[in-house]
Amino acid sequence: MPLIKSWVASANTPDTPFPLNNLPCGVFSTAGSEPRCGVAIGDRILDMAALETAGLIDIGAEDLFDVPFWNEVMELGPDAWAALRRRLSELLAEDSPDRTALEPILVPMAEAELHMPCLVSEYTDFYASRHHATNVGTMFRGAENALPPNWLHIPIGYNGRASTVVASGTDIIRPNGQLKPADADRPVFGPCRRLDIELELGAVVGCGSEMGTPLTIAEADAMIFGYVLLNDWSARDIQAWEYQPLGPFQAKAFATSISPWIVTSAALEPFRTATPDRAVPILPYLAEPGPMLYDIDLSVTMKPAGATAATTIARTNYREMYWSAAQQLAHHASSGCAMNVGDLLGSGTISGPDRDSRGSLLELTWGGRDPLRLDTGETRTFIEDGDTLTLHGHADGDGYRIGFGTCSGTVRPAVSFPKVTDDR
């Protein structure tokens, strides 16, 4: 599919992340205004609340857009999502007769503040990149036992914390927790010393399912409203001490950042690609009826405090995943687990086969033994206070790209706990 021309000139440049082919959904505010729904087009945001007030959009329900979340739109289901996309495409198309009415309600993106695009109902994180799982397993269990016995059969995941999913740009406070130094008999409590990122894509569930009702892969795929960049910040030293036997807990509960724009599944449709050949046969309920991944280029930059420019530390692609979001969602519901509108599914760290395609510092520095050298001349094994980590992502089309914006966070020092004495 080629670039679809818009009367918004900035939407027609080949390097904009937000052409008419995209139309991602977000929440924004301007000085003195309340957060409300918007759609990105070029370097502008179409004020969806104003569009609705003007009577220029109707997808079967009222008062959908003058709120700081897209959940009410998502609840209407795939037919309404398709109708919304068709109408926006008509309004913003190069030959649209509605240009005069829309020009006053286009907000310069530079003048807007972006917020969380939806209310996150619940958050589940997966462990679904074979390269990542192999790298981490090799570090901790050796190459011969890198993958757990179940890994090739099941999308492994755990339930995270929706309460600490935050929008790009939110500062990240270094977590405190229990740490067990290798040469110590007992743990100590203090700030994380091995703070890390995880480069992920998050699937936003737009339709719920009933408790006790499983989903087919096709049904699960149709339920996904869209995708965001996702950084599941990770405290590796806290994780190493706590994760046996139940998996991550405090090491992952303190923060997860997402990009401010939900790129809809419809916008990504031209970029579908298949999951890799299976190393072992998978069970029928996980078999895909067609390609369920997307060809999305991803990268990570790191910028130390005071640096004038960021260093790209990793480049990879979403097609490297072994398990797709549809498989993850179908597996999640297979037990009868009810899924909710606004559920967020993290893909798990997305890593490729080469060193510079690894999606975490744990892998990039091989557990801290092989430091990264930044363009500033500094080195890093893990994240230091003041460092800004940013995820980038886009899919390249014929003369256009589908972008997500960025997913960024700056790490701030841990909160100091008051000294506790034992007076017993």
N, C-alpha and C positions, 0 to 999 in steps of 0.2 A: 504494500500500500504506500503511495507517495504522500508527500506533505499535503494536507488540506489547508488551502489558503483562507486566511481570516482578514477582515477589515482592520483588526488590531495589528498594526504594522510589526510590532515587536514579536508577535507570535509566528512570523514567517521567516525569521532568521534561522540558519541551520544549527546554531549553537544554543538556542533557547531551550531550556528543559520543559517548557510549557507551551507547545504549539496547540492548535485546535485538535490535533489527534489525541492529546492527552486529557485535558480537563480534570485535573485532580481536585479532590475535595478537602477543604481545610476550614479552620476557624480563625478569624482575625478581628482586630479592633484598631481603631484610630484614636487620636487624642480626643478625650471627652466622650467616647462612645463605648457601648457595651460589646463584648465579643459576640460574633454572629457568624453564620455560615458564609463561605465564599468559595469561588472556583478560580484557580489560577489560569490566566491566559496571557502569554508573553510576559511583560514586566508589570502587568496589572492584575488586580483581583476583582472579579465580578461579584458585587454585593448581592448575594442571593436573597437576603431579606428585603432589600429595596426592589429587587426584580419581582418578588412575590407581591409586594405592596402595590406595584405598578400594574399588576394583573397580567404580566407577561409570561408567567409560568404556572402551570396547573398539572400536577401529576396524580391527582386523585385524592388529595387531602389538603387541609389548610393549616396555616401557621406552622410550617415545617422548618423555616430557615432563620427565624429571629431568635435562635437559641444557640448556645455555645457547644453544639455537638451535632453529628450527623446520624445519630442513632435512630431518630424518628423517621428519617428517609430510608435508612437501611431496613427498618421494620416493614416497610411496604413491599419489599421483595423484588426479585429480578425483573419482573415486567415493568415496575415503576422505575427501576434503575435505568432500564433501556429507554423508557419514554423520556426521562430526564436528559439522558445523553443526546437523544435525537433532537429535543427542543433546544438545548444549548448549542448544538452544532448548527441548527437553523439560524438562531439569533446572532451567532458570531461569525457565520460564514461570510466570505468575501462579498457576496451579492445580497446580503441580508437587507430587507427593507426597514429593519428596526434599529439601525445604527444610531440614528439621532436620539432615540429613546434610551439607548444603553450607554452612550458616551458619558452622561453625567454620573452614572453609578459604577463606573470603573475606577477603582482606587489604586493609585500608584503603590506598588509593593514596597517601595523604599519608605513609604510613610505609614506602613502598617506594622503592627505587632502580631506575631503568629502564636497560636495557643495549641493545646491538645485538640486533635481533630475529632475525637469521639470520646465517649465515656467508656473506659475499659471495664468490662464486666468482670472477667477473670482472665488470668494470664497463665499460659502453659509454655514451657520452653522444651525444645527437643534437642536431640544429639544425633543429627541425621546426615552429616557429611562424612563419607568414608575416609577421606584423607585426614580430616581433623581427628576422627576417632582413632585412626591408626597411629597418627603422630602421638597423641596423648597416651594411648595405650602402650606404645613402644617405650615412651619415657618412664612409665611407672610399672609396667609388667614385663617388658621385653618384647621383641618383635614377634616371637612365636606365640605370645598370648595377648597380642595387641587388642584385638576385638573381643568383647565378651561373647559367650556362646550364642546369645540371643540376638546379637546386633544385626545380622543379615536377614533375620526373620521378622523383625518387629521395629517400628519407629519408637525408640526409647525416648521418654520424656518425664518431666516432673512438674508439679503444680507450683507456680511462682506466686509473686505478690503483685496484684493489680494496684495496690495502694501506692507503690513507689515507681510506677511507670510515669515518666515525665516527658515533656516536650523538649525538642532540641533547643539548646541554649541555656537550659537549666544547669546551674553549677552542681557538681557532684562532691559531696562531703566524703572524704576518706573514711571508710568504716573502721570501727573498733571491733575487736573480737578476741576469742581465745586462740592463741598461737602456741604451737608445740615445737620449739627448736629441736633440731636433731640430736643435740648433745645434752638435752635437759630431761630430767625424770618426770617433770610435771609441766603443764601448760602455764603460760602467763597471759595477762590481758593487756591489750594495747592496740595501737593503730596498725592496720594492715601494712605489710612491707612489700608485698608482691601483688600490687593492684594491676588489673588487666582489663582488656576489652574483649568482646566477642562480636565479630562482624556477622550480622544476621539480617534476614528479611523477615518481617512480621506479616502474617496473614490476618486480616480483620474479618471476623465472621459477621455476616450481615443478616442471617436468618437463624432462628433458634430451632431446636429439635426437642421432642418430648422425651422425658425420662422413660427408659425402657425401649426406646426406638433406635435401632441401628441405622446407619447410612451406607448407601453404596458410594463408590468413589465418584461417580458422576453426580450424585446428589450433593456430596460434600463439595465438589468443585463449584457447583452452581451456587452454593451458599456463601462463598467467599466474595465479599464486596470489593476488596482491594488489598493493596500491600503497602507497607511502610518500611523504610530502613530501620533497623533495630540494633542497638548496642546493649548487650546484656553485661554490664560491668561486673567484674568477678574478682573476689579477694582470694587469690590462689592459696595463700598460707592458711587462712581461716578454713577454706574448703578442704585442704589436705588433712586437717585435724578432725573435722566434723563429719565428713561425708560417709564414713562407714558407720552403720550399715544402710542408712536410709537415703543417702544422696545429699545434694546441695541443700543448704538451709540459709543461714545468715550470710554466707559467702556470696549469695546471689540476691538476697532480699532487700538490699539497701538502695538499689537504683537500677532502672532500665530506661534508656532513652530511646525515643522514636522520632522520626522525621515528621514535620508538621503537615505534610500533604499525603492523603491516601490516594495512591494511583490505582484506579479501578481495574478490575480484571478485564473489562472490555477494552481498555486502552492497551493492555499488554497482550491481547489476543494474537496480534500478528507475530509475536515473538515466542510462541510456544515451541518447546523442544522436549524430547523424550528423556526420561530417566535412563541411567546406564543399564547395560545388560546385567542381569542378575547373576551373582556368584552362585547362588543356590535358588531353587524354586521357592516362590513365596506363596502363601496361602491364598485361595481364590478371592476372599473378601478384600484383599489388598491389590488385586490385579487391576491395572489401569486400562480404561477403554480407549485411550489416546494419549498424546503428549501432555504432561501435566507440569513440567517445569517451564521456565522462561529464560531466554538468552539476555541476561542483564549484567552488564559490566559493573563491578564493585571495586572500591578502593578505600584505603584508610590513610589519613594524614595525621601527623603529630607536630604540634607547634609548642616548643617550650616557652615559658614566661619570658617576655622581653624580646623574643625572636621576631624578625621582620617577615619571615615567610615560613610556611609549613613544609615538612618533608613527607613525601609519599612513602609509606613503609610497607604497603601491601596492595596487590591487585589480584582480583579473582573474578569469578563469574557464578551466578546462581545456578547455572546448568551443571555445576560440579556436585550438586546434591544427589544423594542416593535415594532418599525418600522425599516425595513431593508434599506440599501443604495439603493437598486433597487426601493423600494417604494418611497423613498425620491426623487430619480431622475425622476421617472415617474410622481410623483405629481408636481415636479418643471416644467416639460414640458407640463403638462396637460392644462395650460392656453394658450399654444402656445409659451411659452418662449423658445427661441433658446438656446441650450446648445453648449458649445465650447470645442474643444480639450484642455485639460489642466485645465478644471474647477475642483475645489476641493470642495467636500461636506463633512463637518464635521458632524459626527454622533450625536453630542450633548454629554454631560457628560454621561459616562457609569457607573451606580451605581447598586449594587446588594442589596439584602434584609437585609444584616447585617451591623452593624456599620463600620467594617473594610473593607467593600466592597463599600464604598461610594467614588465617583470619584472626589470630590472637598473638599477643606477645609471648605467651607461654610457648607457642610453636616457633615463632620467629626467632627467639633467642634460645630455643631448646632448653627451656627450664631455667634461663638466666645464665647459662654457661657460654653463650655466644652473643655478646652484646651487639645491638644495632648502632651504627654510626649515622647520626643525623647530618643534614646539610650544614648545620651550624658548627659542626665539629664535635658536638657533645655525643655521648653514648647513653644508651638506655638498655636495661634489662627488663624493668617494669616501669610503671608510670610514676612520675614524681609530682609533688604538689606544684601547681601552676601550669602543668602541661594541659594543652587542649587537644583532644582527640576528635576527629571528624570523619564520619562515614559519607561516602559519595556513591551514587548509583544512577545508571541510565541504560536504556536500550536504544540501539541505533537503528533507525529506519532508513527509508529511501529519501534522503534530503532533510531528515528531521530526527529528533531524538525525544524519547519519553523519559523525563527526569523526575526525581523524587525530592529535589531540594537537598539539603544536607541534614545530617544528624550529628550534633556537636555537643560536647560538654567539657567544661574546664574543672580540673580536680582541685579542691580546696582542702586545707589541713583538717585532720580529724578533730572532733570535739574533745576537749580535755575533761576527763572525769574527775570529780572531787576525790581526794585521797580517802580511802576507807581504812579505818583501824579496827582491830579486833580487841575489844576491851574485856573479853571474857576472862 
